[in-house]
């Protein structure tokens, strides 16, 4: 996007059986779908496209709305995206809003991410002013009109997140607006009804 002189490559994927007639694609290490995704990310970088954005329906790293362990179709997928430092990872499904801190892997103290707890060494920036190439930001944005889900603040994975909103915390319906240029990506939650919640952050060169 845009087609003529791309500023961003949007890659939409389907783990977890959301595609109605199949069981979902397989993003385990070494699979054809895993390799395809890795090549699409690398291809965008090689082509000089400034931003890589990956979107999917079911989230992997997120704050649960219950104390259950949650869902994640493939930790391999999560770790691939973060290891490649995909700039923005978009999730749906949870019917709330969650914006993560900027997260990155490192070989000594954060070799991989897990969905069972929190590792502070995986966080590289917890502010709203982020640096391109330093890591990945994940946004759950699923507030278009269905009843909102609550956010369980006892979930240890809240440590990965900078802010959140749900049925039990500032319930607000709205959309997420992404603005991009060659040197800056800004994401803003725009409320349309309900409560006063708002959020924005910027990734810059």
Secondary structure, 3 states (H helix, E strand, C coil): CCCCCCCEEEEECCCCCCCCCCCCCCCCCCCHHHHHHHHHHHHHHHCCCCEEEEECCCCCCCCCCCCCCCCCCCHHHHHHHHHCCCCEEEECCCCCEEEECEECCECCCECCCCCCCCCHHHEEECCCEEECCCCEEEEEECCCCCCCCCCCCCCHHHHHEEEEEECCECCEEEEEEEEECCCEEEEEEEEEEECCCCEEEEEEC
